[in-house]
Amino acid sequence: MPAVVVGATVLTELRRVLRQKLRVPADTVEEMDALLRRHAVVVNNAPALALKLRDKSDVPVLAEAIAGGADVLVTGERDLLNIADKPLLPILTPRGFWEWLRAAPASDE
């Protein structure tokens, strides 16, 4: 089964959004973070990319996905989706990822 790759930047942002914007209880956020860290490849300190995006905070997200050997980056972030035609890494919306998974041949694993 393929591994889930998540960057430290995404984990930090996820914690912030869950706590501040969605007001998820701190213990629930801690459980989610621990679960992801147990079951995913967490990428820290990825090499910088010489890439200019309108939102500079998106660059480390892409760098961590590449450094972690991700097969695809799933995001709703428009700036990242706009560079999806570049050959760095396939970048899909959640819906596009779902369709990509459904079209993949079944594995015997």
CORMO-V748394 format. One record per backbone hydrogen bond with DSSP energy under -0.5 kcal/mol. NH is the residue of the N-H (numbers start at 0). CO is the residue of the C=O. E is the energy in kcal/mol with one decimal. If there is no record, write none. Layout:
# CORMO-V748394
<<NH:CO:E> <NH:CO:E>>
This chain:
# CORMO-V748394
<<3:38:-0.6> <5:40:-2.8> <7:42:-2.7> <10:6:-2.2> <11:7:-2.4> <12:8:-2.2> <13:9:-2.9> <14:10:-2.4> <15:11:-2.1> <16:12:-2.7> <17:13:-2.6> <18:14:-2.3> <19:15:-3.1> <20:15:-0.6> <20:16:-1.1> <21:16:-2.3> <23:17:-3.3> <27:24:-0.6> <28:24:-2.0> <29:25:-2.5> <30:26:-2.0> <31:27:-2.4> <32:28:-2.5> <33:29:-2.6> <34:30:-2.6> <35:31:-2.5> <36:32:-2.5> <37:33:-1.9> <38:34:-2.1> <39:35:-1.4> <40:3:-3.2> <41:39:-0.7> <42:5:-2.0> <42:40:-0.6> <43:41:-0.5> <50:48:-1.8> <52:50:-0.6> <55:53:-0.8> <57:54:-2.2> <58:55:-1.1> <59:55:-0.6> <60:56:-0.5> <61:57:-1.9> <62:58:-2.6> <63:59:-2.7> <64:60:-1.7> <65:61:-2.4> <66:62:-2.8> <67:63:-2.0> <68:65:-1.5> <69:64:-2.5> <72:89:-2.7> <73:71:-0.5> <74:72:-0.6> <74:91:-2.6> <77:75:-0.5> <80:76:-2.3> <81:77:-2.2> <82:78:-0.6> <82:79:-0.9> <83:80:-1.4> <85:82:-2.3> <88:85:-0.6> <89:70:-0.5> <91:72:-2.8> <96:92:-2.6> <97:93:-2.2> <98:94:-2.3> <99:95:-2.2> <100:96:-2.8> <101:97:-2.4> <102:98:-1.6> <103:99:-0.9> <103:100:-0.6>>
